[in-house]
Amino acid sequence: MNNILVTGGAGFIGSNLTLELQARFPEARIVVVDDFRSGDFRNLRGFRGDFVTADVSRLDWSAQFRDLVFDAIFHEASITDTTVHDQALQSHDNIEGFRRLLRFAEPHQTPVVYASSAATYGICSGIQTEDQPAAPANVYAFSKVQLDNLAREQARRFPTWRIVGLRYFNVYGPLETHKGAAASMIYQLYRQMKSGKRPRVFRGGEQKRDFVYVKDVVALTLHALTASKRSGIFNCGSGHAFSFNEVIEALNRALGTRLEPEYFENPYSFYQPHTEADMQRVRSELEFTPRFTPATGIADYVALLERPSN
Ligand SMILES: NC(=O)c1ccc[n+]([C@@H]2O[C@H](COP(=O)([O-])OP(=O)(O)OC[C@H]3O[C@@H](n4cnc5c(N)ncnc54)[C@H](O)[C@@H]3O)[C@@H](O)[C@H]2O)c1
């Protein structure tokens, strides 16, 4: 690949992806588009490519890039704070950004891999499969459903153009600290335990999440570009449901501590009891299996966080 575009490249997943692309394709021209609304330049330490500071939903893509034809586009830019309830803002910036990107990619049918979300499944329990109906519980999830709808519509109009959506589950790993309160629960609990405090979780601690390590997310995002024969929407999880109590156990093991959870009342009237990605379609159609379970991913992550440079 000679020319690669990454939107949202200053963010958590986008920066991991950008730096991995740079390592795999050292000669390629990599362009990041990000407006820093939730990203941080520190995530791109060592980046040698070009950076366009712009809002993807307002950018004039053709004027910006003129006759530059990309070999691949990875779309990670999105308002990611699910507590932003301004419906017009979430849907405008997330949906129109993707619409403009697709319009730009259409003439050359540039392959696109974009970030969808497990949030599209809504509040449900058990294993989530790609065919189950969307049930967005907030406007963030609604915007991701619209991305999936737009991608399906373009795929129907242009059967040879590959547009691949990945429904990321609960991603954790290096370069997420800039997200603050929106960083993964694994990182929040690590921070509490590291400072000697008991890790605080909702009463019982048995709610389960499919925690997926960012190294697997980046691997599947890159793999999907070449492995997919046609457009499609796929889950991107570890395929394991891990409870908050199990996360605390794994963190205690990795840190060499024995801190007991401190339970507190769940203030929400509804709360997702269980998420778990069905990874069957990814295994059979994309021939990809995640390398990390939540336990091995947490061990790897804590080892990185505990390095003296951190
Ligand atoms: N982290 C997760 O657990 C998770 C789960 C499901 C889906 N996702 C999706 O993965 C993608 C990356 O998320 P992340 O966790 O890295 O979040 P992040 O907030 O760290 O990264 C998002 C990046 O996009 C940029 N951005 C946002 N809106 C923009 C716009 N209109 N124009 C230009 N730049 C813009 C931000 O500045 C930021 O750098 C997002 O699309 C998110 O919805 C993440």
The ligand as a Tripos MOL2 file, in Angstrom:
@<TRIPOS>MOLECULE
LIG
   44    48     1     0     0
SMALL
NO_CHARGES

@<TRIPOS>ATOM
      1 N1        -13.0120    2.0570   22.5110 N.am      1 LIG1
      2 C1        -14.0660    1.2540   22.4160 C.2       1 LIG1
      3 O1        -14.3140    0.4150   23.3150 O.2       1 LIG1
      4 C2        -14.9650    1.3030   21.1990 C.ar      1 LIG1
      5 C3        -16.0660    0.4340   21.1500 C.ar      1 LIG1
      6 C4        -16.9020    0.4720   20.0410 C.ar      1 LIG1
      7 C5        -16.6350    1.3230   18.9840 C.ar      1 LIG1
      8 N2        -15.5670    2.1680   19.0610 N.ar      1 LIG1
      9 C6        -15.3230    3.0760   17.9240 C.3       1 LIG1
     10 O2        -13.9550    3.0330   17.5830 O.3       1 LIG1
     11 C7        -13.5400    4.2960   17.0710 C.3       1 LIG1
     12 C8        -12.3310    4.8010   17.8330 C.3       1 LIG1
     13 O3        -12.6890    4.9770   19.2040 O.3       1 LIG1
     14 P1        -11.6200    5.2720   20.3470 P.3       1 LIG1
     15 O4        -11.9380    4.4210   21.5000 O.co2     1 LIG1
     16 O5        -10.2740    5.2350   19.7610 O.co2     1 LIG1
     17 O6        -12.0300    6.7570   20.7680 O.3       1 LIG1
     18 P2        -11.2050    8.1180   20.8150 P.3       1 LIG1
     19 O7        -12.1630    9.1260   21.3430 O.co2     1 LIG1
     20 O8         -9.9260    7.9300   21.5390 O.co2     1 LIG1
     21 O9        -10.8880    8.3940   19.2830 O.3       1 LIG1
     22 C9        -11.7560    9.0640   18.3990 C.3       1 LIG1
     23 C10       -10.9140   10.0420   17.5860 C.3       1 LIG1
     24 O10       -11.7300   10.6320   16.5800 O.3       1 LIG1
     25 C11       -11.5230   12.0500   16.5890 C.3       1 LIG1
     26 N3        -12.7690   12.6480   16.0830 N.ar      1 LIG1
     27 C12       -14.0010   12.5380   16.6100 C.ar      1 LIG1
     28 N4        -14.9090   13.1410   15.8180 N.ar      1 LIG1
     29 C13       -14.2080   13.6720   14.7730 C.ar      1 LIG1
     30 C14       -14.5870   14.4200   13.6210 C.ar      1 LIG1
     31 N5        -15.8630   14.7280   13.3630 N.pl3     1 LIG1
     32 N6        -13.6130   14.7840   12.7550 N.ar      1 LIG1
     33 C15       -12.3170   14.4730   12.9760 C.ar      1 LIG1
     34 N7        -11.9120   13.7490   14.0580 N.ar      1 LIG1
     35 C16       -12.8410   13.3620   14.9410 C.ar      1 LIG1
     36 C17       -11.1970   12.3930   18.0270 C.3       1 LIG1
     37 O11       -10.5180   13.6120   18.1710 O.3       1 LIG1
     38 C18       -10.3650   11.1850   18.4440 C.3       1 LIG1
     39 O12        -9.0010   11.3900   18.1530 O.3       1 LIG1
     40 C19       -14.7520    5.2140   17.1860 C.3       1 LIG1
     41 O13       -15.4250    5.2360   15.9520 O.3       1 LIG1
     42 C20       -15.6090    4.5270   18.2380 C.3       1 LIG1
     43 O14       -16.9730    4.8460   18.1070 O.3       1 LIG1
     44 C21       -14.7210    2.1790   20.1390 C.ar      1 LIG1
@<TRIPOS>BOND
     1     1     2 1
     2     2     3 2
     3     2     4 1
     4     4     5 ar
     5     4    44 ar
     6     5     6 ar
     7     6     7 ar
     8     7     8 ar
     9     8     9 1
    10     8    44 ar
    11     9    10 1
    12     9    42 1
    13    10    11 1
    14    11    12 1
    15    11    40 1
    16    12    13 1
    17    13    14 1
    18    14    15 2
    19    14    16 1
    20    14    17 1
    21    17    18 1
    22    18    19 2
    23    18    20 1
    24    18    21 1
    25    21    22 1
    26    22    23 1
    27    23    24 1
    28    23    38 1
    29    24    25 1
    30    25    26 1
    31    25    36 1
    32    26    27 ar
    33    26    35 ar
    34    27    28 ar
    35    28    29 ar
    36    29    30 ar
    37    29    35 ar
    38    30    31 1
    39    30    32 ar
    40    32    33 ar
    41    33    34 ar
    42    34    35 ar
    43    36    37 1
    44    36    38 1
    45    38    39 1
    46    40    41 1
    47    40    42 1
    48    42    43 1
@<TRIPOS>SUBSTRUCTURE
     1 LIG1         1 GROUP 0 **** ****
